[in-house]
């Protein structure tokens, strides 16, 4: 995938399928904003994923949290 210059948003981006999607998007050149329910998960994944990935605490059950993401 050629995704340079694109920004993707992935909820549940710290584990499982969501994490795999984040990694694939980064490999393709996209910048990725990922959400997770806990700050600890966001911080850990941000360190592991490195450049091009930004995380935010976001519980998709909370509409206001989704708007902030």
Buried (B, 14 or more C-beta within 10 A) or exposed (E): EEBEEEEBBBBBBBEEEBBEBBBBBBEBEBBBBBBBBEEEBBBBBBEEBEEBBEBBBBBEEEEEBBEEB
